[in-house]
Amino acid sequence: MDIQKTSLLTLAQSEIENSKSQMSLSKFSQLRQLLESPQLEFIMEAHNGISARIVEEAGFKGIWASGLAVSAQYGVRDNNEASWTQVVEMLEFMSDVTNIPILLDGDTGYGNFNNMRRLVRKLEQRGIAGVCIEDKLFPKTNSFINGSRQALADIDEFCGKIKAGKDSQTHADFCIIARLEALIAGWDLSEALRRAEAYHAAGADAILIHSKSSRPDQVLAFAKEWAGRSPLVIIPTKYYSTATDVFRKAQINLVIWANHMIRAAVASMQAIAREVQASETLINIEDDIAPVKEIFRLQGADELLEAEKRYFSNGRHHIQAIVLAATRGQELAGLTLDKPKVMLPLGGKPLLRLLVDKFKKLSINDITVVAGYKAQTINVAGTKVICNPDYATTGELASLACAQDSFADEMLILYGDLLFRSYILRDLLECPGEIVAVVDSVINCKSVSGSPDYAYCSVRDDLSIFGQDVNLLHISKATETQLGNSCGRWIGMLRLRTQGRKWVSEALNELQTRSEFNNLGLPELCNYLIEQGKPIKVLYIRGNWLDVNSLDDLDLAFQLKQ
């Protein structure tokens, strides 16, 4: 048993090393190795980026870009109706998402020797490892459609295409395969051999012998006479029931499974379309098709998310927004009888929806709402709702503590009844500081509703267009006689960065041990942090915001929707 295990381990390690060695080669060299391999090799058809990736993931060492399949995915006939530039464009997508070589079914070379020269250059530019051209006339018709009536190309003219292609290639291992249509067109073995010898002498890197017979006899007879003068390739679409070992014994080098991915896709799509049309529901088919997340995986969605973290515009990182929205809003009377304040409609949209729209305009897409009163009525798309079950007897810090698992190194904390101009949020995101509080330096007692929080800061707003370096000193409820000493009104919005987030988490853990915790709000959190020597920077604004606390506020809110 130990010897068997050791042998299996050695074999597995050998396969891994071979795989690594293969991937270190260029795609051109990989294809040449397949053609010259001492063992029988296989490549599979693909017709677009996602099918190419599936072929690679299945373990194939190469891809056949079938003319039939590529034209079919465009919905046109296999008669050169898709232009060669359209084919090359699709090949570029396929090459970009795979690391294995692609061999193009290049029909007749899309024209004369000059078209062939340009084709080879364009294929090499896109990392396409080789092209197979067939000795028929342009425009071609699929070999299985009246093949016996299709005229073959002049041998000398076709040899000229091969020579032109070989003279145009810049990579030594780019491969040109000559496909023989003599047996398809009804000629005998001697004609096929005569053409193969000429194409080999012209520089073809391999010969593809094609047959439409349901038996492999013609192909095997050719292989015997050809006797390994150059690599031999077959496409056993018609004689598919032949045992693969027969091809090995005949010393075939490469087998192409030529059109099975497109045929499988068509059969599946037809069945699904018929079922959904007949049943008028997706229930019967959802478990039988690929989940959407598998499509995202094949598209490389995870890689994009990682890239966004590295390259996001303006150096901005992933930002988490925590919206505190547990209260009913008693001052709004009957309007909040069946819904919390954040779900009050304003111009047809709930307050929370307006807030979420502000976030999304700045690519803040992770939004956690801490709900309480009538939490089940909060159904704004793009949010994650967490419930504070003790909302009726606790304050803002208890709600914030409920969201600690959602904390991120870059985050916002704010009240759910805020409305503001978009520039305020934009400026806050760009403002330096581990914790930043937004303070409105314009105090107008007549426009203030609710129970405002006043900010005392190290420096008053100098009304300049340049940002000031200001520290928050304290937040408190001020009496009218004390208002002159405050520097403005804290609007209920904080920005935290990595260290600031850590400070807030530590503060929450400490404050939760205190008997008064359930009565504490965000102002008390800020004051505690300041007492601990943690700096909170200030971003001054001058109006253009509102917290909705009364019916009068709803009237004013229409001015701040945008």
KANORKA-V870027 format. One line per field, one symbol per residue. phi: phi as a letter, one per 30 degrees, with the letter a starting at -180 (. if undefined). psi: psi as a letter, one per 20 degrees, with the letter a starting at -180 (. if undefined). burial: I if it has 9 or more other ideal C-beta (glycine too) atoms within 8 Angstrom, else O. A space follows every 50 residues. Layout:
BEGIN
phi = ???
psi = ???
burial = ???
END
This chain:
BEGIN
phi = .ddddddddddddddddddddddddddddddddddcddcdcbbbdbbadd ddddddddjdcabcddddddddddibddbiddddddddddedddddcbcc dccddchcjikcedddddedddddeciddabcccdbcdddbeecchedcd dcdddddddddddddddddccecdcccccccedddjdcdddddddddddd ddjedaccccbcddcdedddddedddhidaecbbbdddcddddddddddd idcbccdcadddddddddddddddddddchacedcedccddedddedddi ddddddddddceeiidcebccccdbdddjedchddcdcadedcddbijbd eddddddddddcicccbccccadhedddbddibcccccdcedcbcddddd ddcedcdbdbacbaddcdbadddddddddcddkdbbccbddccbedcdci bdccccbdbddciddcdccbcdcabadcdddcedddclcdcjbbcbcedd dddddddddddddcddedccbdedddddddddicdcdbcdbbiiaacdbb dddddddedcdc
psi = ghgggggggggghghggggggghiqrhghgghhghjqirprqqqqqiagh hghggghijqirponphggghgiikrqlkkhpqhhhghghhggghhjrjq qpopnkcjjkbahghgghggghghhjkphrqpqqlrqpqrqphjolhijp qqqpggghhhggggghhhqhphjpppppppjghgjjrrhhhghggggghg hijpirpopqqjqiqjggghgghghhkkhrqpqqnlghlhipphhhhghi kqhppoohkhghhggggghgggggghhgikqigiihijrpqhhhggghik hhhgghhhhhjqqjjprppppopoliqgmhijcihkhjqrhijpqokipq ghghghhgghhkkoioopporeplhiiolpqjqppppoikhhjrahhhgh hhjhiiqrhoqqprqijpqrqhhggghghipqqhppqppoiooohhiprb nqpqpprhprpjjriqqqnpqphqprpqrhiihhiqiappikpqppaghh hgggghgghghiiqhjgijqahghgghggghjjoporpoprnbkrppoir hhhhghhhijh.
burial = OOOOOOOOOOOOOOOOOOOOOIOOIOIIIIIIIIIOIOOIIIIIIIIIII IIIIIIOOOIIIIIIIIIIIIIIOOOOIIIOIOIOIIIOIIIIIIOIIOI IIIIIIIIIIOIIOIIIIIIIIIIOIOIIIIIIIIIIIOIIIIOOOIOOI OIIOIOIIIIIIIIIIOIIOOOIIIIIIIIIIIIIOOOIOIIIIIIIIII OIOIIIIIIIIIIOOIOIIIIIIOOIOOOIIIIIIIOIIOOIOOOIIIOI OIIIIIIIIIIIOOIIOIOOOIOOIIOOOOOOOOIOOOOOOOOOIIIIOO OOOOOOOIIOOIOOOIOIIIIIIIIIIOIOOIOOOIOOOIIIIIOIOOII IIIIIIIIIIOIOIOIIIIIIIIIIOIIOIOOIOIIIIOOIOOIIIIIII IIIIOIIIOIIIIIIIIIIIOIOIIIIIIOIOIIIIIIIIIOIOOOOIIO OOIIIIIOIOIOOOOOOIOIIIOOIIOIOOOIIOOIIIIIIIIIIIIOOI IOIIIOIIOIIOOOOOIIOIOIIIIIIIIIOOOIIIIIIIIIOIIIIIII OOIIOIIOOIIO
END
